[in-house]
């Protein structure tokens, strides 16, 4: 059976705080990494789940010829694992504010602000901006707005960035920007925030949030 890398296992042990990802028992040293069903030959840690020894046995302990109870399914195990990871890492994610703003900028130069509102923990952020014109996807601005470069956010620290949308200068169609943000905590777990979009009001030269 394939083995997972030690560095990957350590991260997951921090994420679950050494709790079983099935019964949620505090395990201490009695915790094991089980392969998900049909993933026994995988070395990818995403195909594993930290569990106590008792739950490890139960994952594949099911006789289809004499069905009794309900078998663990791959989807359930994956979601249950993420549920436990989230429970023990959510306190590592401070409030983060982000927005599209025109501020003192002259269109088509568009501003973006992001700030870590917490006062104790640093985080990193990945930002994806998608520009839509007339309801159709136009492009991503690139650079720090394409989920490829981190924004390092120390407590109470923020940035003001900007990008240009030259294609929309002479257009009258609805201009919208959708922002997706992933927060990466100090143990390298990604927390996806819900995307938020802003629509440009040409007459007043401002952006309003679109729920």
N, C-alpha and C positions, 0 to 999 in steps of 0.2 A: 504494500500500500504506500502511496506517495506521502512524503512528509512536507509540512509547511515550514517556511523559513522562520527562524527564531525571532528575528526583528519584527516580522509581521505578527507573530503570536503575542509578543510583548505588547504591541499597540492594542490588540484586541482585548487582552487581559486588563489593560487600563480602561478601555472603553466600557467593559462590563463590570469593572470593579470586582473581578473574580466572583461574580454571581453566575449561576447556571442560566443559560439563555432559554431554558425550557421551564424549569420549576422555580427559578429565581432564588434558589437556596444560596446562601453564602458558602463558598466552597473552600476558601483558603488554598491549601496545596492539592485538595481533592477536586481538581478541575482538569478536563481533558479536551482535546480538539477533535471533534468528530467530523468526518466527511459527510456532506449532504448526500441524500440518495442519488445514485447513479454518477456521483462525482468522486468515487474512491481513488481514481488514478490521477486526480488533479493536484498540482502543487500550488494552485492559486488560493490564497487565504480566503478569498470571497466564496470559495466552495466549501468552507469549513464553518463550524459553529462551536463555541466554547460551552461545554456542558459538564455536569457532575457525572461520576461513573455510572450511577443508577440510570440517568436519562440517556447516556450514551448507548446502553444496552437496548433501551426501548425504541430508539430511532428506527431500527430495522427489524425489531422483534414483532413480526406480524405474519400470521399464517393465513393466506388467502383461501385455503381449503376449509378452514374453520374460522371464518371471520367473527371476531368478537372485539367490540370497541371500535375506534376510528384510527386508521393508520395516519402517521405523520406524512404530510405531503410536502414536496419541495417548496412550493410557494409559501405555505404556512410557516415552515421552519425559517425561511429567509426573512419574512416579515416579522416573525417573533424575535429573531436575533436583532434586527434593526430597532425594534421596539425597546429591547433591553439596553442596547447601546445608547439609544437616545435618552433613556431614563437616567443613566449614570454619567452623561456628558453634557446635558442641557445647561447645567449650572456653569459650564465653561464658556458659554456664549453670552457676551454682554449685549445690551441693546445697541443696535447700529442704525443710524439714520442715513438715508441716501435720497437724492432728489435731482431731477433735471431742473435747471433754472436759467433764466435769461440774465438776471441780475443787471450788471452794468455792461453786459456784452452786446455787441451789435450783430443781429442775425445776418448771415448764416452761422456765425460763431455761437455755439451752444455750450452752456456751462453744466458741470456735474459736480455735486458735493457729496462726500461720504465722511462720516465721523463715528468713532467708537465712543459711545456715551457712557461706557462703564468707567469705573475708577480703580480697577484692580488687575484685570487680565488683558494681555495683548492677544490679538487675533490677526489672521490674514484674510483677505477678501478677494474673491474672483468675481469680476463684473462682466456681464455680457449685455451689450446694447444692440437692439435691433431697430432699424429705422424703417417705417412704413409710410408710403406716400399713396394717397387715394385708396387705402386698404390693401395695397400690395407691398410685399416685402421689397425693400430697396437694397439695403446692405447693412453690414456691421461696420462701425468706424475703424476697427482694428486696434492694435496696440493694447493698452490697458482696458479696452472695452470689448475684448473678444475671448475672455476667460483663459488667456495665455500668460498673463503677467499679474503677479500678486500686488495687492495694495497692503502694505504693512501698517496695521493700525494699533499703536500703543494706546493705553487708556487715556481718554479725553483728547485723543489726537484725530485730526481729520485732514482731508485734502480737498482742494478745489481744482478740478481738471476741466478740459474743454475739447471739443472737436467741431469740425465744420460740416455743414450739409449744403454744399454748393448747388446740388441738383435741384433743390427746392426753392431757390431764390425767385425764379420767375413763375413758379407754379401756384395754383390756387387750391389744389386738392388738399384734403385733410392730411396733416403731417403729424405722425405719432411716433414716439420712441418708447419701446418696452425695455425695462431694465430687470435683469435677473442677477441675484447676488448669492454666492455661496460663501459661508463663513467657515474658515478652517481654524479649529481650536488648537490649544497648545499640545494636544496629543495627536494632531494631524487627522482628526475626523472632520468630514465635510458636513455642514448643516445647510440645507437648501432653504432659502427664504422664498416666499411667494413672489412671483413677478409683479411688477407695478408698471403701469404705462402713463405717459404724459402726452397731452395733445397741445399743439401750438396754436395760440390765438394771435393771428397776424395783426389784427387791428390794434390790440393793446400791447403787443410784443411781450407776451408772457406765456408760461406753460401751466396747465391745470391737470391735476391728477385725474386719471380715468379709471374708475373702480372696476 
